[in-house]
């Protein structure tokens, strides 16, 4: 996608994450917190597309995201 649009925002922990990298096995994100905890965050792609389309009411962005994920 060629634009930077916030599609969904949620808090997953209270600690500050200071380093992240791509989890190549799941295409999610691995992070390390200031408390030395390793966290992983994966996205359910179909759920994100449905959320963007139905809840956020951003049909155009949902269609473009769906097309980008299918590649």
C-alpha positions as CSV (number, residue, x, y, z in Angstrom):
1,X,0.0,0.0,0.0
2,X,1.3,3.4,-0.8
3,X,-0.3,5.4,2.0
4,X,0.3,5.5,5.7
5,X,-3.2,5.2,7.3
6,X,-3.9,3.9,10.8
7,X,-6.2,1.0,10.2
8,X,-6.5,-0.3,13.7
9,X,-5.0,0.6,17.1
10,X,-5.0,-1.4,20.3
11,X,-2.9,-1.7,23.4
12,X,-1.4,-5.1,23.9
13,X,0.7,-4.5,27.0
14,X,1.7,-1.7,29.4
15,X,5.5,-2.1,29.0
16,X,7.4,-0.1,26.4
17,X,8.6,-2.1,23.4
18,X,12.0,-0.8,22.4
19,X,13.0,-3.2,19.6
20,X,11.0,-5.1,17.0
21,X,11.6,-7.3,14.0
22,X,9.6,-9.3,11.5
23,X,8.7,-12.8,12.6
24,X,9.4,-14.6,9.3
25,X,7.6,-17.8,10.3
26,X,4.2,-16.0,10.9
27,X,4.7,-12.6,9.2
28,X,3.9,-11.0,12.5
29,X,6.2,-8.9,14.8
30,X,8.6,-10.0,17.5
31,X,9.4,-7.3,20.1
32,X,11.5,-6.9,23.2
33,X,10.3,-4.8,26.1
34,X,12.3,-2.7,28.6
35,X,11.7,-5.5,31.1
36,X,13.5,-8.0,28.8
37,X,10.3,-9.8,27.8
38,X,10.0,-11.2,24.3
39,X,6.5,-10.7,22.8
40,X,5.0,-11.8,19.5
41,X,2.1,-10.2,17.8
42,X,0.4,-11.8,14.8
43,X,-2.5,-10.4,12.8
44,X,-5.5,-12.4,11.6
45,X,-5.5,-11.0,8.1
46,X,-9.2,-11.8,7.3
47,X,-10.2,-10.3,10.7
48,X,-8.3,-7.1,10.0
49,X,-9.8,-6.7,6.6
50,X,-13.3,-7.2,8.0
51,X,-12.6,-4.8,10.8
52,X,-11.4,-2.1,8.4
53,X,-14.3,-2.6,6.1
54,X,-17.2,-3.0,8.6
55,X,-16.2,-1.2,11.8
56,X,-13.8,1.5,10.6
57,X,-16.0,2.1,7.5
58,X,-12.9,2.4,5.2
59,X,-14.0,0.2,2.3
60,X,-11.4,1.6,-0.1
61,X,-8.5,0.9,2.2
62,X,-9.9,-2.6,3.0
63,X,-10.1,-3.5,-0.7
64,X,-6.5,-2.3,-1.3
65,X,-5.3,-4.1,1.8
66,X,-7.0,-7.3,0.7
67,X,-5.4,-7.0,-2.8
68,X,-2.0,-6.4,-1.3
69,X,-2.2,-9.4,1.1
70,X,-3.3,-11.7,-1.8
71,X,0.0,-11.1,-3.7
